[in-house]
Amino acid sequence: MEQGLPLVLALVIGIGLGLALAWIVAPGIDLAAFSAPGATVILQVDWASIAAVSAVTVLVVAVAIALSSWLALRLDVGRTLRIGED
């Protein structure tokens, strides 16, 4: 639970900064060079891609938390703390 709020906060801030940066920098970049002559080039947000990347990020963090929790439960703390007492 303690990783959830920072993860959501990082996703929201990252998406917001990414979108803001694209719209701030867009007037200074000639995107027409990458399209057909005379075509109007506009920025479009692909919300499906943003959602997919966000979901994959949440999934990776969830798997990492589950794996580290599982490994921590298997750890024998008493044995670990007695290393070198023999």
N, C-alpha and C positions, 0 to 999 in steps of 0.2 A: 504494500500500500504506500510505503514511503517513496517509491520510485514513480508512482503514477502522476502526481502533481507536477514534478519537474519535467517529466516526459511530455505531458500535455502542454505545459507552458512553453517548452522548447519548440514543439511542433507549431504552435500558434504563432509565436514570435518569428520563427524561421520562415513560415509561409508568408506572413505579413511583410517581413523585410524583403523576401525574394520578389514578391509582387510589386512592392513599392520601388525597389531598385530597377525592375524591368521598365516600369512606367517613367521613372526619372531619367534613365539612360536612353530610352527609345528615341527621343527626338534628335539625339546626337549621333545615332547610328543609321546609316543608309541601308535599310533592309530591302529596298527596291532592287539592289544589285543582285540579290539572290532569287528574284522572281521574274516573271515575264515583263517585258517592257510595257510601261503604261499601266501596269496593275497597281491597285491600291493595296498597300500592306498595312495591316492593323494587328495589334497585339490581341491575342485571344488566350483565355485561361482554359486549360484542359483540366477541369475539376476531377475527372476520372483518374488521370495520372497522379494528381496531387493526393487524392484519396488512397490510391493503390500504394504509393510510396509511404504515406503515413501509416497505413495498415501493416505494411511489411516492417516498418520501424518498430511499431508497437509489438508485433509478433516476435521480432528478434529480441527485444528487451524482455518480453515475457518468458521466452525460452531461456535466456541467460539467467533470469531471476530464479526460475524453476530449477535449472541445473545447479546453480550455486546453493540454493536451499537444500536440494537433495544431497549434495556433497557435504554440506555442513551438518546435516543430520547423521550422516555416516561417520563423521569424525569422532574419534574417541579422545575427548579433551584430557581425561586423566592420564592417558598414555602419552599424549603429546607433551604435556607439561612436565613429565618425569624423564625426558630425554637427558641423558648425561648424569643421572643420579646413580647409575650402576656402579 
